[in-house]
Structure formats: C-alpha cells, structure tokens
C-alpha cells in the first residue's frame, strides 16, 4: 500500500538537502498522514488522510 492521502493523493517528495557549503545530499519530505475512520461509499473505513484535508473538512468523519 502506498503512503498517499486518500483524498488529495499527496505523497512523498524527493529532492536534495543543500548545506551551507552547498553540498547536495538526497532527502525525502513525507506528508503528515493520519489514520482516520471516515465514511467512504456509505460505510465507515480506516483511511490515511493528510492534515490539510482534515482541517479543510474534505473528509466526513465516522462516529
């Protein structure tokens, strides 16, 4: 299973960390994903959702 947001599809981003001496090394930026019980197709399911989607109410939480 890939580590992507179920709502917006946000995933990991790869790039370079640049030091003060302009030395480049590989690094990864991971999204802030939370496991949430949400209503998907009428039934409650556990999904991974990024915090931006949670904060903007793009997810209907299951009680």
Backbone as ProteinMPNN parsed JSONL, in Angstrom:
{"seq_chain_A": "XXXXXXXXXXXXXXXXXXXXXXXXXXXXXXXXXXXXXXXXXXXXXXXXXXXXXXXXXXXXXXX", "coords_chain_A": {"N_chain_A": [[0.841, -1.177, 0.0], [0.575, 2.16, -0.875], [1.9, 5.183, 0.555], [-0.017, 7.506, 0.498], [-2.232, 10.322, 0.548], [-5.657, 9.64, 0.903], [-7.614, 11.314, -0.052], [-6.597, 13.654, -1.494], [-4.323, 12.676, -2.714], [-1.73, 13.322, -2.052], [1.713, 12.684, -1.647], [5.015, 11.309, -0.934], [7.849, 13.448, -1.473], [10.799, 13.824, -3.295], [14.128, 15.111, -3.097], [16.913, 17.373, -2.854], [18.991, 17.972, -0.038], [20.522, 20.897, 0.859], [23.499, 22.024, 2.053], [25.262, 24.506, 4.057], [27.695, 24.761, 2.814], [26.994, 24.256, 0.258], [26.781, 21.585, -0.428], [25.231, 18.757, -1.807], [22.844, 16.421, -0.762], [20.737, 13.553, -0.836], [17.295, 13.692, 0.139], [14.046, 13.219, 1.742], [10.723, 14.363, 1.745], [8.035, 13.798, 3.727], [4.458, 13.494, 3.77], [2.144, 14.696, 6.277], [0.404, 12.327, 7.451], [-2.6, 10.931, 8.738], [-4.291, 8.275, 10.404], [-7.666, 7.73, 9.966], [-11.052, 7.224, 10.848], [-13.4, 7.207, 8.456], [-16.278, 8.024, 6.441], [-16.723, 6.212, 3.625], [-18.065, 5.692, 0.563], [-20.557, 5.267, 1.797], [-20.04, 3.554, 3.951], [-18.228, 3.067, 7.018], [-14.686, 3.379, 7.093], [-11.169, 2.809, 7.674], [-8.873, 5.173, 6.746], [-5.972, 6.757, 5.25], [-5.272, 10.091, 5.68], [-4.201, 13.334, 4.802], [-3.225, 16.09, 6.915], [-4.024, 18.567, 6.01], [-6.286, 18.085, 4.432], [-7.968, 17.106, 6.424], [-8.235, 19.39, 8.027], [-9.527, 21.161, 6.342], [-12.031, 20.105, 6.116], [-12.61, 18.128, 4.152], [-13.169, 15.541, 4.524], [-15.564, 13.23, 5.641], [-16.088, 12.413, 8.825], [-16.413, 9.299, 10.551], [-18.508, 8.236, 13.167]], "CA_chain_A": [[0.0, 0.0, 0.0], [1.381, 3.37, -0.96], [1.651, 6.159, 1.62], [-0.582, 8.708, -0.105], [-3.509, 10.771, 1.088], [-6.777, 9.021, 0.193], [-8.478, 12.364, -0.614], [-5.949, 14.507, -2.499], [-3.248, 11.957, -3.375], [-0.423, 13.855, -1.677], [2.643, 11.632, -1.254], [6.375, 11.737, -0.623], [8.55, 14.249, -2.471], [12.235, 13.612, -3.194], [14.919, 16.251, -3.531], [18.251, 17.492, -2.294], [19.27, 18.837, 1.096], [21.665, 21.717, 0.486], [24.141, 22.529, 3.256], [25.832, 25.843, 3.96], [28.785, 24.688, 1.84], [26.312, 23.912, -0.987], [26.908, 20.15, -0.692], [23.896, 18.197, -2.035], [22.576, 15.04, -0.382], [19.337, 13.199, -1.065], [16.389, 13.663, 1.279], [12.652, 12.936, 1.424], [9.693, 15.074, 2.503], [6.855, 12.96, 3.876], [3.271, 14.236, 4.192], [1.645, 14.419, 7.621], [-0.771, 11.487, 7.261], [-3.247, 10.427, 9.946], [-5.303, 7.233, 10.206], [-8.954, 8.312, 10.357], [-12.262, 6.493, 10.465], [-14.196, 8.12, 7.635], [-17.333, 7.398, 5.649], [-16.334, 6.06, 2.222], [-19.129, 4.97, -0.148], [-21.641, 4.933, 2.702], [-19.645, 2.696, 5.061], [-17.025, 3.569, 7.687], [-13.426, 2.711, 6.787], [-9.955, 3.493, 8.116], [-8.105, 5.655, 5.596], [-4.901, 7.704, 5.521], [-5.653, 11.414, 5.187], [-3.261, 14.368, 5.222], [-3.822, 17.019, 7.872], [-4.647, 19.687, 5.299], [-7.638, 17.648, 4.061], [-8.741, 17.051, 7.66], [-8.5, 20.737, 8.512], [-10.429, 21.853, 5.429], [-13.292, 19.356, 6.127], [-12.841, 17.36, 2.922], [-13.423, 14.166, 4.961], [-16.69, 13.059, 6.549], [-15.644, 11.502, 9.867], [-17.374, 8.318, 11.057], [-18.598, 8.291, 14.631]], "C_chain_A": [[0.888, 1.242, 0.0], [0.973, 4.347, 0.14], [1.214, 7.474, 0.995], [-1.88, 9.057, 0.6], [-4.631, 10.181, 0.239], [-7.631, 10.068, -0.521], [-7.784, 13.105, -1.76], [-4.786, 13.825, -3.216], [-1.851, 12.457, -3.052], [0.462, 12.724, -1.174], [4.019, 12.192, -0.958], [6.97, 12.503, -1.801], [10.044, 14.07, -2.231], [12.972, 14.828, -3.713], [16.284, 16.226, -2.893], [18.242, 18.394, -1.07], [20.546, 19.585, 0.753], [22.242, 22.335, 1.751], [24.677, 23.941, 3.022], [26.982, 25.891, 2.95], [28.287, 24.25, 0.46], [26.618, 22.467, -1.411], [25.496, 19.575, -0.788], [23.85, 16.742, -1.578], [21.083, 14.788, -0.545], [18.544, 13.262, 0.232], [14.956, 13.507, 0.797], [11.764, 13.79, 2.313], [8.459, 14.191, 2.531], [5.659, 13.814, 4.284], [2.858, 13.826, 5.6], [0.322, 13.666, 7.478], [-1.274, 10.962, 8.588], [-4.221, 9.32, 9.556], [-6.614, 7.741, 10.787], [-10.063, 7.358, 9.966], [-13.163, 7.476, 9.734], [-15.247, 7.326, 6.873], [-16.907, 7.412, 4.188], [-17.376, 5.171, 1.558], [-20.214, 4.46, 0.801], [-21.278, 4.053, 3.878], [-18.373, 3.245, 5.7], [-15.804, 2.715, 7.364], [-12.29, 3.495, 7.401], [-9.156, 3.878, 6.884], [-6.995, 6.574, 6.089], [-5.26, 9.035, 4.875], [-4.613, 12.416, 5.672], [-3.985, 15.392, 6.098], [-4.474, 18.215, 7.191], [-6.071, 19.331, 4.872], [-8.532, 17.537, 5.298], [-9.16, 18.44, 8.1], [-9.51, 21.463, 7.633], [-11.752, 21.112, 5.253], [-13.611, 18.686, 4.796], [-13.192, 15.908, 3.232], [-14.607, 14.158, 5.89], [-16.305, 12.0, 7.562], [-16.768, 10.555, 10.273], [-17.349, 8.359, 12.573], [-18.467, 6.892, 15.201]], "O_chain_A": [[1.831, 1.348, 0.784], [-0.169, 4.334, 0.599], [1.977, 8.44, 0.963], [-2.542, 8.193, 1.176], [-4.57, 10.213, -0.99], [-8.306, 9.743, -1.498], [-8.318, 13.179, -2.867], [-4.305, 14.339, -4.225], [-0.886, 12.062, -3.706], [0.025, 11.9, -0.371], [4.181, 13.395, -0.755], [6.645, 12.247, -2.961], [10.505, 14.154, -1.093], [12.518, 15.497, -4.641], [16.755, 15.181, -2.444], [17.585, 19.435, -1.05], [21.548, 18.968, 0.392], [21.557, 23.086, 2.445], [24.557, 24.493, 1.928], [27.219, 26.917, 2.314], [29.092, 23.912, -0.408], [26.702, 22.167, -2.602], [24.651, 19.872, 0.057], [24.7, 15.934, -1.953], [20.269, 15.702, -0.408], [19.059, 12.927, 1.299], [14.672, 13.642, -0.393], [12.026, 13.925, 3.509], [7.897, 13.869, 1.484], [5.813, 14.759, 5.059], [3.189, 12.732, 6.056], [-0.744, 14.276, 7.394], [-0.488, 10.593, 9.461], [-4.89, 9.4, 8.526], [-6.674, 8.134, 11.952], [-10.029, 6.756, 8.893], [-13.632, 8.455, 10.315], [-15.12, 6.115, 6.686], [-16.75, 8.473, 3.584], [-17.55, 4.018, 1.952], [-20.727, 3.354, 0.629], [-22.126, 3.816, 4.739], [-17.532, 3.823, 5.012], [-15.877, 1.486, 7.36], [-12.411, 4.699, 7.63], [-8.801, 3.023, 6.072], [-7.06, 7.105, 7.198], [-5.519, 9.103, 3.674], [-4.187, 12.357, 6.826], [-5.205, 15.536, 6.025], [-5.391, 18.815, 7.751], [-6.967, 20.173, 4.941], [-9.722, 17.842, 5.229], [-10.305, 18.65, 8.501], [-10.271, 22.294, 8.127], [-12.523, 21.438, 4.35], [-14.764, 18.681, 4.365], [-13.48, 15.13, 2.323], [-14.68, 14.961, 6.819], [-16.202, 10.821, 7.221], [-17.931, 10.953, 10.335], [-16.29, 8.501, 13.185], [-18.516, 6.715, 16.418]]}, "name": "protein", "num_of_chains": 1, "seq": "XXXXXXXXXXXXXXXXXXXXXXXXXXXXXXXXXXXXXXXXXXXXXXXXXXXXXXXXXXXXXXX"}
